[in-house]
Amino acid sequence: MAIGLALAVSACGAMEAQRASEMTRQQEVVHRMDVAHVWVTTEGPPAGKPYSKLGDLTYTEPFSPDAIDEAKITAKLKSMAMEKWPDTIDAIVDENQTVSADGTSITVTGKAIAYDSTVDRAAMHKMNEGMIASPSNR
């Protein structure tokens, strides 16, 4: 009886660990989709698509090859925007890079916006509902 009870307890623990792991994976997918739907551009917002300005984003760092890497700039701006406006950010427009006069630092700026229509945002947040990411359900 004690062996049966011990097996049952360990099975419950394994099931709880599997559930926790699945929840963590699902949260990671939602976070990646949230970040993926935010786009960054040097241009202004698309003409004819109503939006609201959420605020300005600015950061300065020492000049280096990494500091001017477009992918890293985009990732940093998205990260900053997701911290401030996780449920409303849609795009970062007017992204600009300025190197200091002495060449020692770079300042990156952009404007965070949210489109007045939330249809696209709602669809992105619900994309993974009922979705199976792989045959093994991982």
Contact map, one row per residue, 1 for C-alpha under 8 A:
111110000000000000000000000000000000000000000000000000000000000000000000000000000000000000000000000000000000000000000000000000000000000000
111111000000000000000000000000000000000000000000000000000000000000000000000000000000000000000000000000000000000000000000000000000000000000
111111100000000000000000000000000000000000000000000000000000000000000000000000000000000000000000000000000000000000000000000000000000000000
111111110000000000000000000000000000000000000000000000000000000000000000000000000000000000000000000000000000000000000000000000000000000000
111111111000000000000000000000000000000000000000000000000000000000000000000000000000000000000000000000000000000000000000000000000000000000
011111111100000000000000000000000000000000000000000000000000000000000000000000000000000000000000000000000000000000000000000000000000000000
001111111110000000000000000000000000000000000000000000000000000000000000000000000000000000000000000000000000000000000000000000000000000000
000111111111000000000000000000000000000000000000000000000000000000000000000000000000000000000000000000000000000000000000000000000000000000
000011111111100000000000000000000000000000000000000000000000000000000000000000000000000000000000000000000000000000000000000000000000000000
000001111111110000000000000000000000000000000000000000000000000000000000000000000000000000000000000000000000000000000000000000000000000000
000000111111111000000000000000000000000000000000000000000000000000000000000000000000000000000000000000000000000000000000000000000000000000
000000011111111100000000000000000000000000000000000000000000000000000000000000000000000000000000000000000000000000000000000000000000000000
000000001111111110000000000000000000000000000000000000000000000000000000000000000000000000000000000000000000000000000000000000000000000000
000000000111111111000000000000000000000000000000000000000000000000000000000000000000000000000000000000000000000000000000000000000000000000
000000000011111111100000000000000000000000000000000000000000000000000000000000000000000000000000000000000000000000000000000000000000000000
000000000001111111110000000000000000000000000000000000000000000000000000000000000000000000000000000000000000000000000000000000000000000000
000000000000111111111000000000000000000000000000000000000000000000000000000000000000000000000000000000000000000000000000000000000000000000
000000000000011111111100000000000000000000000000000000000000000000000000000000000000000000000000000000000000000000000000000000000000000000
000000000000001111111110000000000000000000000000000000000000000000000000000000000000000000000000000000000000000000000000000000000000000000
000000000000000111111111000000000000000000000000000000000000000000000000000000000000000000000000000000000000000000000000000000000000000000
000000000000000011111111100000000000000000000000000000000000000000000000000000000000000000000000000000000000000000000000000000000000000000
000000000000000001111111110000000000000000000000000000000000000000000000000000000000000000000000000000000000000000000000000000000000000001
000000000000000000111111111000000000000000000000000000000000000000000000000000000000000000000000000000000000000000000000000000000000000000
000000000000000000011111111100000000000000000000000000000000000000000000000000000000000000000000000000000000000000000000000000000000000000
000000000000000000001111111110000000000000000000000000000000000000000000000000000000000000000000000000000000000000000000000000000000000000
000000000000000000000111111111000000000000000000000000000000000000000000000000000000000000000000000000000000000000000000000000000000000000
000000000000000000000011111111100000000000000000000000000000000000000000000000000000000000000000000000000000000000000000000000000000000000
000000000000000000000001111111110000000000000000000000000000000000000000000000000000000000000000000000000000000000000000000000000000000000
000000000000000000000000111111111000000000000000000000000000000000000000000000000000000000000000000000000000000000000000000000010000000000
000000000000000000000000011111111100000000000000000000000000000000000000000000000000000000000000000000000000000000000000000010010000000000
000000000000000000000000001111111110000000000000000000000000000000000000000000000000000000000000000000000000000000000000000000000000000000
000000000000000000000000000111111111000000000000000000000000000000000000000000000000000000000000000000000000000000000000000000000000000000
000000000000000000000000000011111111100000000000000000000000000000000000000000000000000000000000000000000000000000000000000110000000000000
000000000000000000000000000001111111110000000000000000000000000000000000000000000000010000000000000000000000000000000000000110000000000000
000000000000000000000000000000111111110000000000000000000000000000000000000001100100000000000000000000000000000000000000000000000000000000
000000000000000000000000000000011111111000000000000000000000000000000000000000000000000000000000000000000000000000000000000000000000000000
000000000000000000000000000000001111111000000000000000000000000000000000000000000000000001000000000000000000000000000000100100000000000000
000000000000000000000000000000000111111100000000000000000000000000000000000001000000000011110000000000000000000000000000000000000000000000
000000000000000000000000000000000001111110000000000000000000000000000000000000000000000001110000000000000000000000000000000000000000000000
000000000000000000000000000000000000011111000000000000000000000000000000010001000000000000111010000000000000000000000000000000000000000000
000000000000000000000000000000000000001111110000000000000000000000000000000000000000000000111110000000000000000000000000000000000000000000
000000000000000000000000000000000000000111110000000000000000000000000000000000000000000000001111000000000000000000000000000000000000000000
000000000000000000000000000000000000000011111000000000000000000000000000000000000000000000001110000000000000000000000000000000000000000000
000000000000000000000000000000000000000011111100000000000000000000000000000000000000000000001100000000000000000000000000000000000000000000
000000000000000000000000000000000000000000111110100000000000000000000000000000000000000000001000000000000000000000000000000000000000000000
000000000000000000000000000000000000000000011111100000000000000000000000000000000000000000000000000000000000000000000000000000000000000000
000000000000000000000000000000000000000000001111100000000000000000000000000000000000000000000000000000000000000000000000000000000000000000
000000000000000000000000000000000000000000000111110000000000000000000000000000000000000000000000000000000000000000000000000000000000000000
000000000000000000000000000000000000000000001111111000000000000000000000000000000000000000000000000000000000000000100000000000000000000000
000000000000000000000000000000000000000000000001111100000000000000000000000000000000000000000000000000000000000000111000000000000000000000
000000000000000000000000000000000000000000000000111110000000000000000000000000000000000000000000000000000000000011111000000000000000000000
000000000000000000000000000000000000000000000000011111000000000000000000000000000000000000000000000000000000000011110000000000000000000000
000000000000000000000000000000000000000000000000001111100000000000000000000000000000000000000000000000000000001111000000000000000000000000
000000000000000000000000000000000000000000000000000111110000000000000000000000000000100010000000000000000000001111000000000000000000000000
000000000000000000000000000000000000000000000000000011111000000000000000000000000000000000000000000000000000001110000000000000000000000000
000000000000000000000000000000000000000000000000000001111100000000000000000000000000000000000000000000000000111100000000000000000000000000
000000000000000000000000000000000000000000000000000000111110000000000000000010011000000000000000000000000001111100000000000000000000000000
000000000000000000000000000000000000000000000000000000011111000000000000000000000000000000000000000000000011110000000000000000000000000000
000000000000000000000000000000000000000000000000000000001111100000000000000000000000000000000000000000000011100000000000000000000000000000
000000000000000000000000000000000000000000000000000000000111110000000000000000000000000000000000000000001111000000000000000000000000000000
000000000000000000000000000000000000000000000000000000000011111000100000000000000000000000000000000000001110000000000000000000000000000000
000000000000000000000000000000000000000000000000000000000001111100100000000000000000000000000000000000011100000000000000000000000000000000
000000000000000000000000000000000000000000000000000000000000111110110000000000000000000000000000001000111100000000000000000000000000000000
000000000000000000000000000000000000000000000000000000000000011111110000000000000000000000000000000000000000000000000000000000000000000000
000000000000000000000000000000000000000000000000000000000000001111111000000000000000000000000000000000000000000000000000000000000000000000
000000000000000000000000000000000000000000000000000000000000000111111001000000000000000000000000000000000000000000000000000000000000000000
000000000000000000000000000000000000000000000000000000000000111111111001100000000000000000000000000000000100000000000000000000000000000000
000000000000000000000000000000000000000000000000000000000000001111111101100000000000000000000000000000000100000000000000000000000000000000
000000000000000000000000000000000000000000000000000000000000000011111111100000000000000000000000000000000000000000000000000000000000000000
000000000000000000000000000000000000000000000000000000000000000000011111110000000000000000000000000000000000000000000000000000000000000000
000000000000000000000000000000000000000000000000000000000000000000001111111000000000000000000000000000000000000000000000000000000000000000
000000000000000000000000000000000000000000000000000000000000000001111111111100000000000000000000000000000000000000000000000000000000000000
000000000000000000000000000000000000000000000000000000000000000000111111111110000000000000000000000000000001000000000000000000000000000000
000000000000000000000000000000000000000100000000000000000000000000000111111111000000000000000000000000000000000000000000000000000000000000
000000000000000000000000000000000000000000000000000000000000000000000011111111100000000000000000000000000000000000000000000000000000000000
000000000000000000000000000000000000000000000000000000000000000000000001111111110000000000000000000000000000000000000000000000000000000000
000000000000000000000000000000000000000000000000000000001000000000000000111111111000000000010000000000000000010000000000000000000000000000
000000000000000000000000000000000010010100000000000000000000000000000000011111111100000000010000000000000000000000000000000000000000000000
000000000000000000000000000000000010000000000000000000000000000000000000001111111110000000000000000000000000000000000000000000000000000000
000000000000000000000000000000000000000000000000000000001000000000000000000111111111000000000000000000000000000000000000000000000000000000
000000000000000000000000000000000000000000000000000000001000000000000000000011111111110010000000000000000000000100000000000000000000000000
000000000000000000000000000000000010000000000000000000000000000000000000000001111111111010000000000000000000000000000000000000000000000000
000000000000000000000000000000000000000000000000000000000000000000000000000000111111110000000000000000000000000000000000000000000000000000
000000000000000000000000000000000000000000000000000000000000000000000000000000011111110000000000000000000000000000000000000000000000000000
000000000000000000000000000000000000000000000000000001000000000000000000000000001111111110000000000000000000000000000000000000000000000000
000000000000000000000000000000000100000000000000000000000000000000000000000000001111111110000000000000000000000000000000000000000000000000
000000000000000000000000000000000000000000000000000000000000000000000000000000000100111110000000000000000000000000000000000000000000000000
000000000000000000000000000000000000000000000000000000000000000000000000000000000000111111000000000000000000000001000000100000000000000000
000000000000000000000000000000000000010000000000000001000000000000000000000000001100111111100000000000000000000111000000000000000000000000
000000000000000000000000000000000000111000000000000000000000000000000000000000000000000111110000000000000000000111100000100000000000000000
000000000000000000000000000000000000011110000000000000000000000000000000000000000000000011111000000000000000000111000000000000000000000000
000000000000000000000000000000000000011110000000000000000000000000000000000011000000000001111110000000000000011110000000000000000000000000
000000000000000000000000000000000000000111111000000000000000000000000000000000000000000000111110000000000000011110000000000000000000000000
000000000000000000000000000000000000000011110000000000000000000000000000000000000000000000011111000000000000111000000000000000000000000000
000000000000000000000000000000000000000111100000000000000000000000000000000000000000000000011111100000000001111000000000000000000000000000
000000000000000000000000000000000000000001000000000000000000000000000000000000000000000000000111110000000001110000000000000000000000000000
000000000000000000000000000000000000000000000000000000000000000000000000000000000000000000000011111000000111100000000000000000000000000000
000000000000000000000000000000000000000000000000000000000000000000000000000000000000000000000001111100000111000000000000000000000000000000
000000000000000000000000000000000000000000000000000000000000001000000000000000000000000000000000111110111110000000000000000000000000000000
000000000000000000000000000000000000000000000000000000000000000000000000000000000000000000000000011111111110000000000000000000000000000000
000000000000000000000000000000000000000000000000000000000000000000000000000000000000000000000000001111110000000000000000000000000000000000
000000000000000000000000000000000000000000000000000000000000000000000000000000000000000000000000000111111000000000000000000000000000000000
000000000000000000000000000000000000000000000000000000000000001000000000000000000000000000000000001111111100000000000000000000000000000000
000000000000000000000000000000000000000000000000000000000000011000000000000000000000000000000000001111111100000000000000000000000000000000
000000000000000000000000000000000000000000000000000000000001111000000000000000000000000000000000001101111110000000000000000000000000000000
000000000000000000000000000000000000000000000000000000000001111000110000000000000000000000000000111100111111000000000000000000000000000000
000000000000000000000000000000000000000000000000000000000111100000000000000000000000000000000000111100001111100000000000000000000000000000
000000000000000000000000000000000000000000000000000000001111000000000000100000000000000000000011110000000111110000000000000000000000000000
000000000000000000000000000000000000000000000000000000011110000000000000000000000000000000000111100000000011111000000000000000000000000000
000000000000000000000000000000000000000000000000000000011100000000000000000010000000000000011111000000000001111100000000000000000000000000
000000000000000000000000000000000000000000000000000011111000000000000000000000000000000000011110000000000000111110000000000000000000000000
000000000000000000000000000000000000000000000000000011111000000000000000000000001000000011111000000000000000011111000000000000000000000000
000000000000000000000000000000000000000000000000001111100000000000000000000000000000000011111000000000000000001111100000000000000000000000
000000000000000000000000000000000000000000000000001111000000000000000000000000000000000111100000000000000000000111110000000000000000000000
000000000000000000000000000000000000000000000000111100000000000000000000000000000000000001000000000000000000000011111100000000000000000000
000000000000000000000000000000000000000000000000011100000000000000000000000000000000000000000000000000000000000001111100000000000000000000
000000000000000000000000000000000000000000000000011000000000000000000000000000000000000000000000000000000000000000111111000000000000000000
000000000000000000000000000000000000000000000000000000000000000000000000000000000000000000000000000000000000000000111111110000000000000000
000000000000000000000000000000000000000000000000000000000000000000000000000000000000000000000000000000000000000000001111111000000000000000
000000000000000000000000000000000000000000000000000000000000000000000000000000000000000000000000000000000000000000001111111100000000000000
000000000000000000000000000000000000100000000000000000000000000000000000000000000000000101000000000000000000000000000111111110000000000000
000000000000000000000000000000000000000000000000000000000000000000000000000000000000000000000000000000000000000000000111111111000000000000
000000000000000000000000000000000000000000000000000000000000000000000000000000000000000000000000000000000000000000000011111111100000000000
000000000000000000000000000000001100100000000000000000000000000000000000000000000000000000000000000000000000000000000001111111100000000000
000000000000000000000000000001001100000000000000000000000000000000000000000000000000000000000000000000000000000000000000111111110000000000
000000000000000000000000000000000000000000000000000000000000000000000000000000000000000000000000000000000000000000000000011111111000000000
000000000000000000000000000000000000000000000000000000000000000000000000000000000000000000000000000000000000000000000000001111111010000000
000000000000000000000000000011000000000000000000000000000000000000000000000000000000000000000000000000000000000000000000000011111110000000
000000000000000000000000000000000000000000000000000000000000000000000000000000000000000000000000000000000000000000000000000001111110000000
000000000000000000000000000000000000000000000000000000000000000000000000000000000000000000000000000000000000000000000000000000011111000000
000000000000000000000000000000000000000000000000000000000000000000000000000000000000000000000000000000000000000000000000000000111111100000
000000000000000000000000000000000000000000000000000000000000000000000000000000000000000000000000000000000000000000000000000000000111111011
000000000000000000000000000000000000000000000000000000000000000000000000000000000000000000000000000000000000000000000000000000000011111011
000000000000000000000000000000000000000000000000000000000000000000000000000000000000000000000000000000000000000000000000000000000001111111
000000000000000000000000000000000000000000000000000000000000000000000000000000000000000000000000000000000000000000000000000000000001111111
000000000000000000000000000000000000000000000000000000000000000000000000000000000000000000000000000000000000000000000000000000000000011111
000000000000000000000000000000000000000000000000000000000000000000000000000000000000000000000000000000000000000000000000000000000001111111
000000000000000000000100000000000000000000000000000000000000000000000000000000000000000000000000000000000000000000000000000000000001111111
